Amino acid sequence: MKTCPLIFESGFNAISGETGAGKSIIIDALRIALGERIDSSQVRDTSVPCVLEAVFQLSADFLNANENVREFLTAENELMINRIFTADGKGKIKSTAWRLRWLNLKPSR
């Protein structure tokens, strides 16, 4: 899957579709983009790095409640997360040219 634009509205959101339509791929990609570890069995071709990029447009309410995220935003107020995985099991997570630790993305409570 090359791209899959999704728009989540406030409240309940559901992903539905026929068997094999790609619902699980979307959910897995979101979980991996947000910090879950990837297993080599999830990578189709281990001879090249696996790249996953997610771009989030965050609401003003979210940004007000989570000031720590602002430093990672693009000029368009988007949070871009880029994860790269190699066959040796090593990975990198970046956001708008900043190297991130998963803890930096956890929402404030």
GITARA-V98423 format. One record per backbone hydrogen bond with DSSP energy under -0.5 kcal/mol. CO is the residue of the C=O (numbers start at 1). NH is the residue of the N-H. If there is no record, write none. Layout:
# GITARA-V98423
co=CO nh=NH
co=CO nh=NH
This chain:
# GITARA-V98423
co=6 nh=8
co=7 nh=9
co=14 nh=16
co=18 nh=21
co=22 nh=26
co=23 nh=27
co=24 nh=28
co=25 nh=29
co=26 nh=30
co=27 nh=31
co=28 nh=32
co=29 nh=33
co=30 nh=34
co=31 nh=36
co=32 nh=35
co=39 nh=42
co=40 nh=43
co=42 nh=44
co=44 nh=46
co=45 nh=48
co=49 nh=51
co=50 nh=85
co=52 nh=83
co=54 nh=81
co=56 nh=58
co=56 nh=79
co=59 nh=63
co=60 nh=64
co=61 nh=65
co=62 nh=66
co=66 nh=69
co=67 nh=70
co=69 nh=72
co=70 nh=73
co=72 nh=80
co=74 nh=77
co=77 nh=58
co=78 nh=74
co=78 nh=80
co=79 nh=56
co=79 nh=81
co=81 nh=54
co=82 nh=94
co=83 nh=52
co=84 nh=92
co=85 nh=50
co=86 nh=89
co=90 nh=86
co=92 nh=84
co=93 nh=100
co=94 nh=82
co=95 nh=98
co=98 nh=95
co=101 nh=104
co=102 nh=105
co=102 nh=106
co=103 nh=106
